[in-house]
Amino acid sequence: MTDNPYVPPRSPVADAPTSGADDGDFIAVGRGVPAGNGWTWIADAWAFTGQQRGTFIAIFVIYVLLSLGVSMVPIVGSLAIALLGPVLNGGIMLGCEALRRGETLDVGCLFAAFRSHAGKLIGVGAFTLVAFVVIFAIVALTVGGGLFALMTGAVDASPEATTKLLVSVMIALLVFLGLSVPIYMAVWFAAPLIVLGGQDVGAALKESFNACLRNVTPFLVWGIVALGLAIVATIPFGLGWLLLGPLLMASVYTSYRDIFYVSEPAEPLA
């Protein structure tokens, strides 16, 4: 043994383990990104799911089968899907985060959020449920009565009356779509903001809506690409959805990371 402090150790010394993941700086209010990032989200999701593609496919299949099975229960099933869907989505986000940090992804992640964030995520589901009940009520008041009367023969079924009613139906459909978009914007990032960003329900819904509003163009690009891929995936008896389903699920995570995190300190966009 030597007293010289500059002599390197003779025994091998292992480096401290690192996850290899760049956490970046979290921006609670999100930021605007270029339009081309809408394509990048999908491309990154493809590479991301490729790390454990079989596991992602298994998670997607279980998610679909579970949703279909629960929805078959009259009344209660639909309510359960609306309330518990965000909890399942939160579990998927937790699984994606674990994989990014170098951990192993398993199908159990689908239920991980039940142990930690169930209350808040059910709150997101309750918000969505109430919002769509209100929207359906508005649509029903707009055209529902006239359509029911026409179907039951209670009103004149002349071509003029039918045409007028069809115009009302088209208007009601546009109203439904117009009112639905803000709801989807509010819940799109709500699950990851709660389970990964630590936000409460109200803040998560608000910041998700604002982030989507700031990134309308990249989301438009994402939607066009996703629609094209959906058409292709449906052609071979829908088997392509075994790849596309996990891809779209992961793209929520990749878009969340892109909008709410930066690798270097940066000022959030107002």
Backbone torsions as a table, in degrees:
resi	resn	phi	psi	omega
1	MET	NA	137.4	-178.1
2	THR	-109.7	153.0	177.6
3	ASP	-90.5	-2.1	-179.3
4	ASN	-73.5	115.7	-176.9
5	PRO	-73.9	-10.3	-175.9
6	TYR	-94.4	-3.5	178.0
7	VAL	-76.6	127.3	-179.7
8	PRO	-65.9	150.8	-180.0
9	PRO	-64.1	144.2	-179.9
10	ARG	-79.9	-28.1	179.0
11	SER	-85.4	142.0	179.0
12	PRO	-64.6	136.7	178.4
13	VAL	-115.2	120.7	-177.4
14	ALA	-78.2	145.0	175.0
15	ASP	-71.4	152.2	176.7
16	ALA	-63.3	133.7	-178.4
17	PRO	-65.4	141.5	176.2
18	THR	-129.9	152.0	-178.6
19	SER	-76.9	-22.0	-178.0
20	GLY	78.5	2.3	-177.8
21	ALA	-98.8	133.8	176.7
22	ASP	-89.7	104.5	-176.8
23	ASP	-66.8	-35.1	-178.5
24	GLY	72.7	-177.4	179.2
25	ASP	-102.3	126.9	-179.0
26	PHE	-78.5	130.3	177.0
27	ILE	-111.7	105.1	-172.7
28	ALA	-60.7	-30.6	-177.7
29	VAL	-95.7	1.6	179.0
30	GLY	74.0	179.6	179.9
31	ARG	-149.6	159.6	175.5
32	GLY	-83.1	141.9	179.9
33	VAL	-126.9	161.0	-179.3
34	PRO	-62.0	157.5	-178.2
35	ALA	-59.2	-37.6	-178.1
36	GLY	-64.1	-16.7	178.6
37	ASN	-65.5	-20.9	176.1
38	GLY	-60.2	-37.8	175.2
39	TRP	-73.6	-38.4	-179.0
40	THR	-60.8	-38.0	178.8
41	TRP	-56.7	-42.5	-178.9
42	ILE	-72.7	-42.8	179.1
43	ALA	-62.5	-43.3	178.4
44	ASP	-65.8	-36.1	178.7
45	ALA	-65.1	-36.0	178.2
46	TRP	-64.4	-45.9	178.3
47	ALA	-66.3	-37.5	-177.9
48	PHE	-65.7	-48.2	179.9
49	THR	-68.2	-23.0	179.5
50	GLY	-65.1	-17.8	177.7
51	GLN	-64.9	-36.4	177.5
52	GLN	-146.8	63.9	-172.6
53	ARG	-62.2	-38.5	179.4
54	GLY	-61.5	-40.5	179.2
55	THR	-67.3	-41.1	178.0
56	PHE	-62.0	-40.3	178.4
57	ILE	-63.7	-43.1	179.2
58	ALA	-61.5	-42.0	178.6
59	ILE	-62.4	-43.7	-179.7
60	PHE	-63.7	-44.5	-179.0
61	VAL	-63.6	-44.7	178.7
62	ILE	-62.4	-41.4	179.1
63	TYR	-59.9	-46.8	-178.8
64	VAL	-66.2	-47.6	-178.8
65	LEU	-63.2	-40.3	179.1
66	LEU	-64.9	-42.7	179.3
67	SER	-64.2	-43.9	179.2
68	LEU	-64.5	-43.1	-178.7
69	GLY	-64.2	-44.4	-179.7
70	VAL	-68.6	-38.6	-177.8
71	SER	-66.1	-19.2	179.5
72	MET	-74.2	-15.9	176.8
73	VAL	-75.3	122.0	-175.5
74	PRO	-56.5	135.0	174.8
75	ILE	61.1	-63.0	-176.9
76	VAL	-61.0	-36.3	-178.2
77	GLY	-62.3	-45.8	-179.9
78	SER	-63.9	-40.4	178.0
79	LEU	-64.5	-40.7	-179.6
80	ALA	-64.2	-41.5	179.3
81	ILE	-63.3	-43.1	-179.8
82	ALA	-62.9	-39.3	-176.3
83	LEU	-82.1	-36.8	-174.0
84	LEU	-94.8	-14.9	178.9
85	GLY	-54.0	-48.2	178.2
86	PRO	-61.4	-29.0	178.6
87	VAL	-68.4	-41.7	176.3
88	LEU	-64.4	-41.3	178.6
89	ASN	-63.7	-38.9	176.8
90	GLY	-61.9	-38.0	177.1
91	GLY	-63.7	-39.2	177.5
92	ILE	-63.3	-40.8	178.0
93	MET	-63.8	-39.1	176.7
94	LEU	-64.0	-38.6	177.8
95	GLY	-65.3	-41.5	178.2
96	CYS	-63.9	-41.2	179.5
97	GLU	-64.3	-40.4	178.6
98	ALA	-63.1	-41.7	179.7
99	LEU	-65.0	-39.9	179.3
100	ARG	-62.6	-32.3	-179.5
101	ARG	-83.0	3.4	176.4
102	GLY	94.5	5.9	178.2
103	GLU	-86.0	170.2	-178.9
104	THR	-88.7	131.9	177.9
105	LEU	-85.0	135.7	175.2
106	ASP	-136.6	162.6	-175.1
107	VAL	-65.5	-19.2	178.9
108	GLY	-64.7	-18.2	179.5
109	CYS	-61.1	-25.0	-178.9
110	LEU	-57.3	-28.2	-177.5
111	PHE	-110.2	9.0	-174.8
112	ALA	-64.4	-35.6	-176.3
113	ALA	-71.2	-16.3	176.6
114	PHE	-63.8	-27.3	-176.8
115	ARG	-85.5	-18.6	-171.7
116	SER	-127.0	-33.8	-172.6
117	HIS	-133.7	23.3	-173.6
118	ALA	-57.9	-45.2	-176.2
119	GLY	-59.5	-48.9	-178.6
120	LYS	-65.9	-41.6	-178.1
121	LEU	-69.7	-34.6	173.6
122	ILE	-65.2	-32.8	174.8
123	GLY	-61.4	-38.7	175.4
124	VAL	-63.3	-42.7	177.8
125	GLY	-63.1	-39.1	178.8
126	ALA	-65.0	-40.9	176.7
127	PHE	-59.8	-46.3	-179.3
128	THR	-62.7	-43.5	-179.1
129	LEU	-61.6	-49.0	-179.3
130	VAL	-63.6	-41.2	-178.8
131	ALA	-60.8	-43.5	-178.4
132	PHE	-75.0	-28.5	173.1
133	VAL	-62.1	-43.1	178.2
134	VAL	-63.9	-43.2	-179.8
135	ILE	-62.6	-45.7	179.0
136	PHE	-62.3	-35.9	178.2
137	ALA	-64.6	-41.2	178.4
138	ILE	-63.9	-43.8	179.4
139	VAL	-64.5	-41.3	-180.0
140	ALA	-63.0	-40.3	178.5
141	LEU	-67.8	-27.8	-178.2
142	THR	-74.8	-45.2	-172.7
143	VAL	-139.9	-12.2	-172.2
144	GLY	-58.4	-44.2	-177.9
145	GLY	-63.6	-43.5	-179.9
146	GLY	-66.2	-39.3	179.1
147	LEU	-66.1	-41.3	178.5
148	PHE	-63.6	-41.3	180.0
149	ALA	-64.9	-38.4	179.6
150	LEU	-67.3	-41.2	-178.5
151	MET	-67.5	-31.7	-179.1
152	THR	-91.6	-0.6	179.1
153	GLY	76.5	17.6	-177.7
154	ALA	-80.7	-11.3	178.6
155	VAL	-128.6	168.7	178.7
156	ASP	-61.7	128.3	-179.6
157	ALA	-101.6	29.3	178.3
158	SER	-65.5	158.7	179.3
159	PRO	-55.9	-37.7	-179.4
160	GLU	-65.6	-44.8	-179.7
161	ALA	-66.6	-39.8	179.9
162	THR	-65.2	-42.0	178.8
163	THR	-62.4	-43.2	179.4
164	LYS	-62.0	-40.2	-179.6
165	LEU	-69.0	-37.9	178.8
166	LEU	-64.4	-37.0	175.7
167	VAL	-62.4	-41.3	178.1
168	SER	-63.8	-38.5	178.3
169	VAL	-63.8	-42.3	178.7
170	MET	-62.9	-41.7	178.1
171	ILE	-63.7	-42.5	178.9
172	ALA	-62.7	-38.2	178.7
173	LEU	-64.4	-42.4	177.9
174	LEU	-64.3	-39.0	177.2
175	VAL	-62.8	-43.2	179.3
176	PHE	-60.8	-47.5	-179.4
177	LEU	-64.5	-42.0	-179.3
178	GLY	-63.0	-38.5	179.7
179	LEU	-80.6	-23.3	-178.5
180	SER	-76.1	-35.4	-175.8
181	VAL	-56.5	-47.7	178.3
182	PRO	-60.7	-31.8	178.8
183	ILE	-66.8	-45.5	178.3
184	TYR	-63.4	-36.2	177.5
185	MET	-63.3	-39.0	-177.9
186	ALA	-71.0	-29.5	-175.9
187	VAL	-101.3	-8.9	-173.2
188	TRP	-57.0	-49.0	-179.3
189	PHE	-104.1	6.8	-175.2
190	ALA	-60.7	-44.7	-177.8
191	ALA	-62.4	-52.5	179.0
192	PRO	-65.0	-32.7	178.5
193	LEU	-65.8	-30.1	178.9
194	ILE	-80.8	-51.0	-173.6
195	VAL	-80.4	-26.8	-178.6
196	LEU	-109.6	-34.4	-179.0
197	GLY	-92.1	-9.4	176.5
198	GLY	70.2	23.3	-177.3
199	GLN	-90.6	157.7	174.6
200	ASP	-79.2	171.5	-174.5
201	VAL	-59.1	-51.5	-177.1
202	GLY	-60.5	-45.4	179.8
203	ALA	-65.1	-39.8	-179.4
204	ALA	-64.3	-43.6	178.6
205	LEU	-63.8	-42.0	-179.1
206	LYS	-65.6	-48.7	-176.6
207	GLU	-71.3	-31.1	174.8
208	SER	-63.3	-46.4	178.5
209	PHE	-61.0	-46.9	-178.7
210	ASN	-63.5	-39.0	-179.8
211	ALA	-65.9	-41.8	177.3
212	CYS	-65.1	-38.3	179.7
213	LEU	-64.9	-37.3	179.2
214	ARG	-71.1	-19.6	-172.4
215	ASN	-123.9	42.0	-179.7
216	VAL	-59.4	-44.2	-176.3
217	THR	-65.8	-49.5	176.8
218	PRO	-62.7	-32.4	176.2
219	PHE	-68.9	-32.1	175.3
220	LEU	-64.4	-43.9	177.0
221	VAL	-62.2	-45.0	178.0
222	TRP	-57.8	-43.7	-178.3
223	GLY	-64.7	-41.0	179.6
224	ILE	-64.6	-45.6	179.2
225	VAL	-64.3	-44.0	-179.7
226	ALA	-62.5	-39.5	178.6
227	LEU	-63.7	-44.6	177.9
228	GLY	-61.3	-43.4	178.6
229	LEU	-66.1	-34.8	179.2
230	ALA	-64.7	-39.2	178.2
231	ILE	-63.5	-45.9	179.6
232	VAL	-64.5	-41.8	-177.7
233	ALA	-66.3	-27.0	-176.9
234	THR	-81.6	-24.2	-174.3
235	ILE	-59.9	-51.1	-178.1
236	PRO	-81.3	66.3	178.3
237	PHE	59.0	25.3	179.3
238	GLY	75.2	5.1	-176.9
239	LEU	-67.8	-23.2	179.4
240	GLY	-64.0	-18.3	179.3
241	TRP	-69.1	-17.4	175.5
242	LEU	-64.9	-25.5	175.0
243	LEU	-97.0	-39.9	-175.9
244	LEU	-71.7	-38.3	-179.3
245	GLY	-56.5	-55.3	176.9
246	PRO	-60.9	-34.6	179.6
247	LEU	-61.3	-46.4	-179.3
248	LEU	-67.9	-37.4	176.8
249	MET	-61.2	-45.7	-178.8
250	ALA	-69.4	-27.8	-179.4
251	SER	-67.7	-24.5	172.9
252	VAL	-63.7	-41.5	179.5
253	TYR	-68.9	-44.9	-178.3
254	THR	-65.9	-36.7	177.6
255	SER	-70.0	-36.4	176.5
256	TYR	-61.9	-45.5	179.4
257	ARG	-63.7	-37.1	-177.5
258	ASP	-69.8	-39.8	-174.3
259	ILE	-85.5	-35.7	-173.1
260	PHE	-103.4	1.5	178.3
261	TYR	-135.9	146.9	172.3
262	VAL	-131.6	146.8	-178.6
263	SER	-73.3	-29.0	177.8
264	GLU	-120.9	150.7	179.2
265	PRO	-53.1	133.3	-179.4
266	ALA	-149.9	154.3	178.3
267	GLU	-81.8	128.4	177.9
268	PRO	-64.7	146.2	176.9
269	LEU	-73.2	141.6	179.7
270	ALA	-74.7	NA	NA
